[in-house]
Amino acid sequence: MGERILMVIAALLALVVPGVAVFWQPEMPERPIPAAVIAAGGDFTLQSASGPVSLKDYRGKLVLLYYGYTFCPDICPTSLAATSEGLKQLKPEELAQVAMIFVSVDPKRDTPDRLKEYVEFFHPAIVGVTGTPENIAEIAKRYGVFYAEQKVETAGGGYVVDHSADTFIVAPDGQLVGKIAHATPPDQVVVAIRKHLKQP
């Protein structure tokens, strides 16, 4: 990824993060998943720049799971910025119990190396993964994630990907237990994380 793209993201974050904290104050930043849906989700194995990554590799840790893509113009940077700022507010011993996985919904363009560079710009604890379009579609369906390509009027015939923007919370035992709403302020991200870290 070029320096120009990273500079654009940095400029966007400078505008977005303070705005998130000031203007977005949801009363319920974390949405519990109804009991009937808790069986959804489950393990998966996808590819990172360092090799295969499975959700079960993080058993014993609280995992934040986000579906997005590196060409995303605004939603992904906003969510990742707020979540990464929340991670930075955790104590070192708390952060050691948390992992975050960024699953690309644009496997045609997002290579493992591109994902690595993109997510590490936000926080070193985030791992970017991808797979075949069929893999991604199957996993997204289990997690109730919507995404769809939308063509844009450009000379190169480009496209954007509309997608769900919640961050999923996977408990240390591998169970899907909640979601953090898009653009939840960092301090409320911390509240949601600590709530599940305290559970036995």
N, C-alpha and C positions, 0 to 999 in steps of 0.2 A: 504494500500500500504506500502510495507516495506521500511525501511530506505535506503536499498541498491538502490532501484529504484529511490528514491528522490535524492540520492547522484549522480547517473548517470545523471539524468536530470540537476542537478546543474552544474556538470562538463561540460555537453553539452552546457548549457547556457553561461558559462564563455567563451567558444570558439565561440559560434554562435553570440551573441549580438554584440560584437565589430566588427566581420566580416561583419555582416549585415550593420552596419553603414558605414564601410569603402568601401566595395566592391559593395554594391547594392544601386545604386542611380537612380531609375527609374524616367523618366521625368514626367510621369503621374501616381503617386501612386494610385490615386483614379480614377476608371473608372465609369462614369455615365452610368446608365442603359437606353437604348433607350426607348422612350415614349411608343412604342408598347408593351414593356415588363413590364412597371411599375405596371400593374395590378397583376403581379405574386406575390408570397409570401403570405401574409395574416396571420391571427391569428392562433395560435395553443396552445394546452395545453399538457405539458409533466411533468414528475415526477422528482423532486429534492429530496435531502436528507431531506429538510424541508417541503416537501409536494408539491402539484401541483403548477406548474408555467405556466402562460399564457402570451403570448406576450402582450396582452392588459393590463396586470397588470402594464406595464411600459409606458402606454400612457402618453404623456407629457415629456418623456425622449427620448434622442437619444439612440438607441440600436444598439450595434455591435453584429452581429450574426455569429458564427463560427461553422462549422461542422467538427468534427474530432473524435478521440478516444484516450483513455488513454494509450494504448499499442503502439501508433504510435512512431516509432523510431526516426524520425527527423523532418518531416514537421510540425506537431502540436507544438512541443516545440519551433521551430523557429518562427512560427507565433505568438504563445501566448507570447513568450518572447518579441518580438518587440512591440506587441500591449500593453502589460502590462507596458513596459517602456514608451510608449507614454502616457498611462493613468497617470503615475506618474509625467509627465511633466505638466499636467493640473493644473490650479488653483483650490483650494478647491470648489469654487462656480461653476466652470465648471464641475468638476468631479461629483458633486451632480446631474447634469443634464444628466449623461451618465450611461448606464448599459451595461453589456455584458453577452450574453448567449452562452454557449458551448453545442451544441447538439451532443450527441454521435451517430456515425454511426455504432457502434459495441454494440448493445443492449444485445447481448448474454453474453458479458463479463463485460461490464461497468455497475456496480450497482450504484444507487444514492450516496451511501456512498463513493465508490471509486472515483466517479466523483468529489464530494465535496473536498476530500483531494487533488486530482490532480489539480483542477483549483485554489484552494486557495493558492497553492504553488506559483503560478504566480502572482495573485492579488486578494485581498478580494472582489473586485467588480464583479468578474466573478462568474456566477452561472452555474453549470453543470446539465444538464437534460437528461433524457432518456425516452424510452417508449417501446411499443411492436415493433417488426420488421415492422409490417404493418403500425403503426403510423409514424415511422421514414421514411419509404419509401414514404408515401403519402406527408408528409411535404417536404421532400427533392425534390420530383418531382415538387412541386409548386415553390420552390426556384431555380430550375434548378441545383441542386446539384447532382453530379455523385459520386457514391461509389460502390465498388465491392470487395468481399473477394477474396484473392489470396492465395492459399495454399503454404506453404513453407516446405522445406525438413527438418523436425525435427522428433525426435523419438515420440513426442506426437501428431504429426499430426496438428501442429499449422497453423496459417494463419495471414496474414496482410490484411489491408483494404486500397486499393487505393481509394483516394477521392479528390474532389475539395478542393482547398486551399485558396480561396478568403475569406475575411471577409465582410459580407453584412452589409450595413448601412440602418437602418430602422429609418425614421424620427419620431419626436414626435407624429405625427398624425397617425402613424402605416403604412405609405407607404414605400415600398422598393424604395430607391432613389439612391443607388450606391454600389460599391464594392471597397474594398482596396485590392490591389494585394498582393499575398504571399511575405513575407520577406521585405515588405516596411519598411524603417528605421523609428524608433520611432518619429523623428522630423516631418516626413511627415505624420505619423498617426495623430499627433496632428493637422497638417494643415487640414486634411480631416475632423476631428471631429469638429474643430472650424468653418469650412465653413458651416456646417449644423446646428450648434448651433446658428449661427447668423441669420439664416433664420427665418422669422416670422411664 
